[in-house]
């Protein structure tokens, strides 16, 4: 069984001071929206997970003006027990996602021996940069084939 992305969380946050732009080292969560993945009800017929992060970012930026806003994605990756700690976990992301990092590199060991690792994209602080977070994310263990999840950040689920 290949590793899989269990949840994609769109995180909206701010920098620690009003005059700073949020970045990877200076980002504080304010709002979190979780998108379940690989659930029967999680996808509409086009097979793309969708959340209008660009539109919500623009609304936050124009209404909550005391701080500069940014967005990052957090991918909760589930690695089966037979591979956990034995094979490297690899996440391929769109180029616009920037350098990926893990908030908890060894991950959390789950009952039965599987592990969950949270992978973070770079912080995006403009609508264009947020749009670049969209695309295909693939997780795999070692050289084996993986599972791909496609994400759109410019519309809501079931929106034409």
C-alpha atoms as one frame of an Amber mdcrd trajectory, in Angstrom:
protein
   0.000   0.000   0.000   1.406   3.382  -1.023   1.494   6.335   1.373  -1.348
   8.791   0.930  -2.318  12.347   1.717  -4.971  12.082   4.409  -5.869  15.774
   4.699  -4.907  19.051   3.033  -5.212  22.019   5.366  -5.253  25.556   3.988
  -3.778  27.776   6.715  -4.283  31.548   6.742  -1.950  33.441   9.030  -0.092
  36.639   9.778   3.393  37.851  10.648   4.257  38.771  14.232   4.254  42.513
  13.523   2.007  44.729  11.415   4.871  45.970   9.238   6.226  42.490   8.411
   5.149  40.151   5.645   4.607  36.564   6.763   7.213  34.059   5.624   8.275
  30.541   6.547  10.054  31.697   9.716   7.475  34.295  10.734   3.995  32.797
  10.296   1.268  32.458  12.895  -1.907  30.472  12.193  -5.204  32.354  12.386
  -7.674  30.315  10.304  -7.452  26.664   9.190  -9.637  24.895   6.611  -9.219
  21.120   6.320 -10.023  19.255   3.115 -10.417  15.482   3.539  -8.727  13.417
   0.867  -9.537   9.946  -0.513 -13.018   9.901   1.002 -15.985   9.059  -1.198
 -17.687  12.390  -0.485 -14.502  14.482  -0.698 -14.493  14.971  -4.474 -16.876
  16.239  -7.043 -16.848  14.518 -10.460 -13.781  16.321 -11.857 -11.466  14.626
  -9.329  -9.950  17.889  -8.036  -9.987  18.995  -4.407 -11.101  22.615  -4.403
 -11.102  25.520  -1.960 -11.071  29.203  -2.919  -7.966  30.181  -0.939  -7.205
  33.056  -3.322 -10.652  34.628  -2.860 -10.622  34.230   0.913  -7.085  35.641
   1.109  -8.158  38.702  -0.901 -11.162  39.239   1.396  -9.048  38.875   4.552
  -6.400  41.224   3.183  -8.911  43.967   2.444 -11.011  43.567   5.606  -8.428
  42.684   8.271  -5.787  45.277   7.481  -3.838  45.476  10.744  -1.567  42.619
   9.687  -0.144  41.275   6.463  -1.662  37.905   5.566  -0.174  34.765   4.086
  -1.244  31.228   3.223   0.457  27.856   3.376  -0.706  24.307   2.816  -0.211
  21.521   5.324  -0.432  17.976   3.984  -1.034  15.211   6.521   0.723  12.233
   4.926  -0.053   8.731   6.136   2.668   6.099   5.628   1.733   2.426   6.123
   3.344   0.499   8.971   5.343  -1.764   6.663   7.206   1.278   5.238   7.361
   3.590   8.278  10.987   4.118   9.283  12.204   1.758   6.552  11.582   3.747
   3.355  12.032   7.455   2.830   8.797   9.366   2.435   8.894  11.589  -0.675
   6.439  14.367  -1.544   6.524  15.841  -5.042   4.774  19.205  -5.280   4.116
  21.888  -7.885   7.100  24.175  -8.354   5.133  27.124  -6.923   4.773  25.356
  -3.558   8.369  26.305  -2.764  10.644  24.229  -0.584   8.659  21.701   1.409
   9.397  21.101   5.069   8.046  18.795   7.751   6.700  20.262  10.968   7.354
  16.932  12.682  10.024  15.147  10.613   9.851  11.756  12.354   6.072  12.017
  12.372   3.574  10.556  14.785   3.477   6.783  15.158  -0.123   5.567  15.034
  -1.615   2.386  16.519  -0.491  -0.511  14.340   2.820   1.143  13.413   1.813
   3.513  10.610   3.050   7.074  10.851   1.609  10.483  10.016   3.917  13.279
   8.903   2.769  16.866   8.330   4.421  18.441   5.280   4.322  22.240   4.818
   4.551  24.330   1.672   6.268  27.698   1.674   4.166  30.669   2.821   2.536
  32.543  -0.055   1.709  36.201   0.580   0.101  37.383  -2.690  -2.852  36.084
  -4.716  -0.502  35.044  -7.535   1.763  33.146  -5.140  -1.252  31.389  -3.597
  -2.441  30.384  -7.070   0.973  28.744  -7.561   0.212  26.357  -4.669  -2.365
  24.658  -6.904  -1.533  21.525  -8.811  -0.572  17.898  -8.301   0.925  16.636
  -5.039   2.291  13.086  -5.104   3.459  11.059  -2.100   5.522   7.905  -2.386
   7.843   5.735  -0.346  11.292   5.276  -1.795  11.224   4.652  -5.554   7.765
   3.061  -5.624   4.833   4.650  -7.432   2.763   6.970  -5.297  -0.657   8.536
  -5.014  -1.418  11.907  -6.536  -3.870  14.507  -5.286  -4.769  17.524  -7.408
  -5.708  20.775  -5.676  -7.360  23.937  -7.028  -7.190  27.105  -4.906  -9.299
  29.460  -7.015 -12.820  28.025  -6.606 -15.001  26.211  -4.125 -15.921  22.529
  -4.332 -18.830  21.841  -6.713 -18.559  25.336  -8.232 -18.660  25.290 -12.047
